[in-house]
Amino acid sequence: MKKSIRRTPLFPVLHYLRYLAHRYLLERRFRSRYLSDGVEIEPVDNGICFFGYYNISPENVNGDLIYLKVRNERVRGSMHESAGIMLKSASGEIREIARTRAWNWQQGCMLQWLNHGQGHILYNDYDKSEERYVSRVIDRDGNHLRTYQMPVNHVDREARYALCLNYDRLALMRPDYGYFNKRKISFPADNHDGIWHMNLDNGDIQLIISLEELKNLNSSPLMRGAEHKVNHIDINPSGTRFMFLHRWIGPKGRFTRLFTSQPDGSEVHMLNGDDMTSHCCWLNDQNILAYCDYENEQAYFRFTDRTGNVRRYMDSMPYVDGHPSVSPDGRWLVTDTYPGLSRMSALYILDLSRQAIFKAGSFYQPLQFVKEMRMDLHPKWSPDSQSIFFESAHTGKRQLYRLRWKQMQTR
């Protein structure tokens, strides 16, 4: 029935009417943003700007900010323009220090400060002469320092190593996170694709976990005839373990498994299998918070690595998917929600010491921000745990914001 309705010419009109009813009649949301008492936000830049995913901070320990800036908002915008890599100093001076051809709306170009932000910046790019994706390191003045022969997906906090995956595979199987600089894409065999370990000292690259290995590890009949991929790698705080999602899409649907591993690809452990695992974060070196389907319930669960210890994580957490992360000082947890029927996204802060949750605000996301161009808040912490950065389009364009909360400043 739903599919039949979606195919009718009236569907866009019905969809819009439903949105109007929810926003203005049922929820009575007349403003583009609502902030709780004590919460202040400010845009980082007045233009179209963003940073990327929720588990990396745009700020370094000195208060300098890095982010991406573009002129237009289009689906797969990297096919139309490169993005400027901007640096905003602690004093407020803004300048472009580099450009990248390899970016998307959800994760940017994996832009990040290296080694606690001591002046070196890493990002993914496309080398047109060699027709390959790479990662580059520059200093805060934009001077080129190094090029690595693979794009990164996640970097160890001490900048000892990075973990990499195949962005061509993502471009075809999950374009929200892929890059689109190549006209022709072909997959390598599954035993030659998966997760790579890249030594950041010498640039050595090694395939540590192949898709073929994952297919054979607790193999499931649901995999029959499916294509496989890996995404959302995240390294624990000390760099001793990492987690990742193994996903496959085939005749029986779309499925996900959550795994952890040593940095060399050994001691692979499955924490959750076959159903749905979405966004995750490390609570500490041993425990992972994941929004997932576990024993027929969808909620936030805490998994203890390499054990069977799993439990629901705090009844105060929202019962909807979001992007969680723990503050560097370990006291706070922030997460968000996707836009509801009224197109409002919410931002929540959880005090881990008191297990109390606080709704910091809600933000209107215009209807054009859907699918690959969707506007996720993707909250991320400042290094001093005093600010939260997030992205929103409640003014009509995509922008990066800094949020401050008085309770954080006066604790």
C-alpha positions as CSV (number, residue, x, y, z in Angstrom):
1,M,0.0,0.0,0.0
2,K,2.7,2.5,1.0
3,K,4.7,1.8,-2.2
4,S,1.6,2.3,-4.3
5,I,0.8,5.7,-2.7
6,R,4.5,6.8,-3.1
7,R,4.1,6.2,-6.9
8,T,1.1,8.4,-7.3
9,P,1.4,12.1,-8.5
10,L,-0.4,13.2,-5.4
11,F,2.3,11.8,-3.0
12,P,4.5,15.0,-2.8
13,V,1.4,17.0,-2.0
14,L,0.2,14.5,0.7
15,H,3.7,14.4,2.1
16,Y,3.9,18.2,2.3
17,L,0.4,18.4,3.9
18,R,1.4,15.9,6.5
19,Y,4.4,17.9,7.3
20,L,2.4,21.1,7.7
21,A,-0.1,19.4,9.9
22,H,2.5,18.0,12.2
23,R,4.6,21.2,12.4
24,Y,2.0,23.8,12.8
25,L,-1.1,22.1,14.1
26,L,0.0,19.1,16.2
27,E,3.4,20.2,17.5
28,R,2.9,24.0,17.0
29,R,6.4,24.6,16.0
30,F,6.4,28.2,14.5
31,R,10.1,29.1,15.0
32,S,13.1,27.6,13.3
33,R,14.9,26.9,16.5
34,Y,14.2,26.4,20.2
35,L,16.9,26.7,22.8
36,S,16.7,25.7,26.5
37,D,17.6,28.2,29.2
38,G,21.3,28.8,29.5
39,V,22.1,27.5,26.0
40,E,23.7,29.8,23.4
41,I,24.7,29.0,19.8
42,E,26.8,30.9,17.3
43,P,27.7,30.1,13.7
44,V,31.4,29.4,13.0
45,D,31.1,31.1,9.6
46,N,28.3,33.0,7.7
47,G,28.6,30.9,4.6
48,I,27.7,27.3,3.7
49,C,30.0,25.4,6.0
50,F,30.3,22.1,7.7
51,F,32.8,19.7,9.2
52,G,31.7,16.1,9.1
53,Y,31.1,13.2,11.4
54,Y,30.3,13.1,15.0
55,N,33.3,11.4,16.5
56,I,36.0,14.0,15.5
57,S,36.4,17.5,16.9
58,P,37.0,20.5,14.6
59,E,38.8,22.4,17.3
60,N,42.4,21.9,18.6
61,V,43.7,22.4,22.1
62,N,44.7,26.0,21.2
63,G,41.2,27.0,20.2
64,D,41.8,26.9,16.4
65,L,38.9,25.6,14.2
66,I,39.0,23.8,10.9
67,Y,36.0,23.2,8.7
68,L,34.8,23.0,5.0
69,K,33.2,25.7,3.0
70,V,31.5,25.6,-0.4
71,R,29.5,27.9,-2.6
72,N,26.5,25.7,-3.4
73,E,24.5,22.9,-1.9
74,R,23.9,20.2,-4.5
75,V,23.4,16.4,-4.3
76,R,26.9,14.9,-4.5
77,G,28.4,18.4,-4.4
78,S,31.9,17.2,-4.8
79,M,31.1,16.4,-8.5
80,H,30.5,20.2,-9.0
81,E,33.1,21.9,-6.8
82,S,36.0,21.3,-4.5
83,A,35.6,22.3,-0.9
84,G,37.7,24.9,0.8
85,I,39.5,23.8,4.0
86,M,39.2,26.8,6.3
87,L,41.1,27.7,9.5
88,K,39.5,30.0,12.0
89,S,42.1,31.0,14.6
90,A,41.3,31.4,18.3
91,S,41.4,35.2,17.7
92,G,38.6,34.8,15.0
93,E,40.7,35.3,11.8
94,I,39.4,33.1,9.0
95,R,41.4,31.9,5.9
96,E,41.4,29.1,3.4
97,I,44.5,26.9,3.8
98,A,43.8,24.1,1.2
99,R,41.1,22.6,-1.0
100,T,39.8,19.0,-1.4
101,R,38.1,17.2,-4.2
102,A,37.1,14.2,-2.1
103,W,34.2,15.0,0.3
104,N,30.5,14.3,1.0
105,W,27.8,16.0,3.1
106,Q,27.8,13.4,5.9
107,Q,31.5,13.0,6.7
108,G,33.2,15.8,4.8
109,C,36.7,14.7,3.8
110,M,37.5,13.2,7.2
111,L,39.2,16.5,8.1
112,Q,40.9,16.4,11.5
113,W,43.8,17.7,13.7
114,L,46.6,15.2,14.2
115,N,48.0,14.3,17.6
116,H,45.8,16.5,19.7
117,G,46.0,19.4,17.3
118,Q,49.6,20.3,17.6
119,G,49.6,22.1,14.2
120,H,49.2,19.2,11.7
121,I,46.0,18.6,9.8
122,L,44.9,15.5,7.9
123,Y,42.2,15.2,5.2
124,N,41.2,13.0,2.2
125,D,41.7,14.2,-1.3
126,Y,41.6,13.0,-4.9
127,D,44.8,12.8,-6.9
128,K,43.6,13.4,-10.5
129,S,47.0,12.6,-12.1
130,E,47.0,9.1,-10.6
131,E,43.2,8.7,-10.5
132,R,43.3,7.6,-6.9
133,Y,42.1,8.8,-3.5
134,V,44.8,9.8,-1.0
135,S,45.1,11.5,2.4
136,R,47.3,14.5,2.9
137,V,48.9,16.2,5.8
138,I,49.4,20.0,5.9
139,D,50.3,22.5,8.6
140,R,48.1,25.3,9.8
141,D,49.4,27.6,7.1
142,G,48.5,25.0,4.4
143,N,52.0,23.9,3.6
144,H,52.1,20.3,2.3
145,L,53.9,17.9,4.6
146,R,53.0,14.4,3.4
147,T,50.7,12.4,1.1
148,Y,49.5,8.9,2.0
149,Q,48.5,6.5,-0.7
150,M,45.0,5.7,0.8
151,P,42.2,7.9,2.2
152,V,41.6,7.4,5.9
153,N,38.4,6.4,7.7
154,H,39.6,6.7,11.3
155,V,42.9,7.8,13.0
156,D,44.4,6.7,16.2
157,R,44.4,9.6,18.8
158,E,48.2,9.5,19.1
159,A,48.6,9.6,15.2
160,R,50.4,6.3,15.1
161,Y,48.2,4.6,12.6
162,A,45.0,5.0,10.5
163,L,42.5,2.5,9.4
164,C,41.3,2.8,5.8
165,L,38.5,1.3,3.6
166,N,37.4,1.4,-0.1
167,Y,35.5,4.6,-0.8
168,D,34.7,3.3,-4.3
169,R,32.7,0.5,-2.8
170,L,30.9,3.1,-0.6
171,A,30.2,5.3,-3.7
172,L,28.2,2.4,-5.2
173,M,26.7,0.7,-2.1
174,R,26.3,3.6,0.3
175,P,26.8,6.9,-1.6
176,D,26.1,9.1,1.4
177,Y,29.6,8.3,2.5
178,G,31.4,7.8,-0.8
179,Y,33.4,10.0,-3.1
180,F,32.5,10.6,-6.8
181,N,35.6,11.7,-8.6
182,K,36.0,8.5,-10.6
183,R,33.9,7.9,-13.7
184,K,34.4,4.2,-13.8
185,I,34.4,2.1,-10.6
186,S,35.0,-1.6,-10.3
187,F,35.2,-3.7,-7.1
188,P,38.2,-5.8,-6.3
189,A,37.6,-9.4,-5.2
190,D,36.3,-9.7,-1.6
191,N,39.6,-11.3,-0.5
192,H,41.4,-8.1,-1.7
193,D,39.1,-5.6,-0.1
194,G,38.1,-4.7,3.5
195,I,40.0,-2.8,6.2
196,W,43.6,-1.6,5.8
197,H,46.1,-0.6,8.5
198,M,48.2,2.4,7.5
199,N,51.4,3.3,9.5
200,L,51.4,7.1,9.7
201,D,55.2,7.1,10.4
202,N,56.3,5.4,7.2
203,G,53.1,5.1,5.1
204,D,53.1,1.3,5.0
205,I,49.7,-0.2,4.2
206,Q,48.4,-3.7,4.9
207,L,45.1,-5.3,4.4
208,I,44.2,-6.7,7.9
209,I,40.6,-7.9,7.6
210,S,39.1,-8.9,4.2
211,L,35.5,-9.0,3.2
212,E,36.0,-12.7,2.5
213,E,37.1,-13.3,6.1
214,L,34.0,-11.5,7.4
215,K,31.7,-13.5,5.1
216,N,33.2,-16.7,6.5
217,L,33.1,-15.5,10.1
218,N,29.8,-16.7,11.6
219,S,28.4,-17.0,8.1
220,S,24.7,-16.5,7.7
221,P,22.1,-17.7,5.1
222,L,21.1,-14.1,4.9
223,M,24.3,-13.3,3.0
224,R,23.4,-15.5,0.0
225,G,23.7,-13.4,-3.2
226,A,24.7,-10.2,-1.3
227,E,27.3,-7.5,-1.8
228,H,29.4,-6.7,1.3
229,K,31.1,-3.6,2.7
230,V,32.6,-2.2,5.8
231,N,31.9,1.3,7.3
232,H,32.1,3.4,10.4
233,I,35.4,2.4,11.9
234,D,36.2,3.8,15.3
235,I,39.3,3.3,17.4
236,N,39.2,3.2,21.2
237,P,40.8,6.0,23.3
238,S,44.1,4.2,23.9
239,G,44.3,2.8,20.3
240,T,44.4,-0.8,21.4
241,R,41.1,-1.9,19.8
242,F,38.7,-0.7,17.1
243,M,35.1,-1.3,16.1
244,F,33.5,-1.4,12.7
245,L,30.2,-2.3,11.0
246,H,30.1,-5.1,8.5
247,R,27.1,-4.6,6.2
248,W,25.6,-6.5,3.3
249,I,22.8,-5.9,0.9
250,G,21.2,-8.7,-1.0
251,P,17.9,-10.5,-2.0
252,K,17.0,-10.9,1.7
253,G,17.5,-7.3,2.6
254,R,20.1,-5.1,4.4
255,F,21.9,-6.4,7.5
256,T,24.6,-5.2,9.9
257,R,27.0,-6.8,12.3
258,L,29.1,-5.0,14.9
259,F,32.7,-6.2,15.4
260,T,35.8,-5.2,17.3
261,S,39.4,-6.1,16.5
262,Q,43.1,-5.5,17.4
263,P,44.8,-2.9,15.2
264,D,46.6,-5.7,13.3
265,G,43.3,-7.5,12.5
266,S,43.6,-10.2,15.0
267,E,41.2,-11.2,17.8
268,V,38.1,-10.2,15.8
269,H,35.0,-10.4,18.1
270,M,31.3,-10.0,17.1
271,L,29.3,-8.0,19.5
272,N,25.9,-7.8,17.7
273,G,24.8,-9.7,14.6
274,D,22.6,-9.8,11.6
275,D,19.8,-7.4,12.6
276,M,20.3,-3.6,13.0
277,T,23.3,-1.8,14.5
278,S,23.5,1.9,13.8
279,H,25.6,4.6,15.4
280,C,28.1,3.7,18.1
281,C,30.8,5.3,20.3
282,W,33.4,4.1,22.8
283,L,32.4,4.9,26.4
284,N,36.0,3.9,27.4
285,D,38.5,1.4,26.2
286,Q,36.3,-1.6,27.0
287,N,32.7,-0.4,26.6
288,I,30.7,0.6,23.5
289,L,27.4,2.4,23.3
290,A,25.4,1.4,20.3
291,Y,21.9,2.2,19.1
292,C,20.8,-1.2,17.8
293,D,18.3,-4.0,17.7
294,Y,19.1,-6.4,20.5
295,E,16.8,-9.2,21.5
296,N,13.9,-7.7,19.6
297,E,14.3,-4.2,21.2
298,Q,15.6,-1.1,19.5
299,A,17.4,1.2,22.0
300,Y,20.8,2.3,23.2
301,F,22.8,-0.7,24.6
302,R,26.2,-0.9,26.3
303,F,28.4,-3.7,25.0
304,T,31.5,-4.8,26.9
305,D,34.2,-5.8,24.4
306,R,35.2,-9.4,24.1
307,T,32.5,-10.6,26.5
308,G,28.8,-11.4,26.3
309,N,28.0,-8.6,28.7
310,V,25.2,-6.4,27.2
311,R,22.6,-4.2,28.9
312,R,20.2,-1.4,28.1
313,Y,22.0,1.9,28.6
314,M,20.1,4.3,30.9
315,D,16.3,4.6,30.7
316,S,16.7,8.4,30.3
317,M,18.3,8.0,26.8
318,P,16.0,8.8,23.8
319,Y,14.4,5.8,22.2
320,V,15.4,6.9,18.7
321,D,18.6,6.6,16.7
322,G,21.2,9.4,17.1
323,H,25.0,10.1,17.0
324,P,26.4,9.7,20.5
325,S,29.8,10.7,21.9
326,V,31.4,11.1,25.3
327,S,33.1,14.4,26.3
328,P,36.9,14.2,26.7
329,D,36.6,14.7,30.4
330,G,34.2,11.7,30.6
331,R,31.4,13.6,32.4
332,W,28.9,14.3,29.6
333,L,27.4,12.4,26.7
334,V,25.8,14.2,23.7
335,T,23.4,12.7,21.1
336,D,20.9,13.9,18.6
337,T,17.8,12.8,16.8
338,Y,16.9,12.7,13.1
339,P,14.2,15.2,11.9
340,G,10.7,14.1,12.9
341,L,7.5,14.6,10.9
342,S,7.7,18.3,11.8
343,R,11.3,18.4,10.5
344,M,12.7,19.3,13.9
345,S,16.0,17.7,15.1
346,A,16.8,17.6,18.8
347,L,20.1,17.8,20.7
348,Y,20.4,16.1,24.1
349,I,23.1,16.3,26.8
350,L,23.4,13.6,29.4
351,D,25.1,14.1,32.7
352,L,26.8,10.7,33.3
353,S,27.5,11.4,36.9
354,R,23.8,11.9,37.7
355,Q,22.3,10.0,34.8
356,A,20.2,13.1,34.1
357,I,19.3,14.2,30.5
358,F,18.8,17.7,29.3
359,K,17.3,18.8,25.9
360,A,19.6,21.6,24.8
361,G,17.5,22.6,21.8
362,S,15.6,21.6,18.6
363,F,16.2,22.8,15.1
364,Y,14.1,22.9,11.9
365,Q,15.6,21.2,8.9
366,P,14.1,22.3,5.6
367,L,12.4,19.7,3.3
368,Q,15.1,19.9,0.7
369,F,17.7,18.4,3.1
370,V,16.9,14.7,2.6
371,K,18.6,11.5,1.5
372,E,22.3,12.0,0.6
373,M,21.9,15.8,1.4
374,R,20.2,15.2,4.7
375,M,21.0,17.5,7.6
376,D,22.2,15.5,10.6
377,L,23.3,17.5,13.6
378,H,26.3,15.2,14.2
379,P,27.3,16.8,17.5
380,K,31.0,16.7,18.5
381,W,32.9,17.9,21.5
382,S,35.6,20.6,22.0
383,P,38.8,19.3,23.5
384,D,38.1,21.0,26.8
385,S,34.5,19.6,27.1
386,Q,33.1,23.1,27.3
387,S,31.5,23.4,23.9
388,I,29.6,21.2,21.4
389,F,29.8,21.7,17.7
390,F,26.9,20.7,15.5
391,E,25.6,21.3,12.0
392,S,22.1,22.6,11.1
393,A,20.2,24.2,8.3
394,H,17.5,26.0,10.4
395,T,18.5,29.3,8.7
396,G,18.0,27.8,5.3
397,K,21.6,26.8,4.6
398,R,24.0,24.3,6.1
399,Q,26.2,25.8,8.8
400,L,28.5,24.7,11.6
401,Y,27.6,26.0,15.0
402,R,29.2,26.2,18.4
403,L,26.9,25.5,21.4
404,R,27.7,26.7,24.9
405,W,25.8,25.7,28.0
406,K,26.1,27.7,31.2
407,Q,26.1,24.6,33.4
408,M,29.3,23.5,31.7
409,Q,31.0,26.8,32.3
410,T,30.1,27.0,36.0
411,R,30.5,23.4,37.2
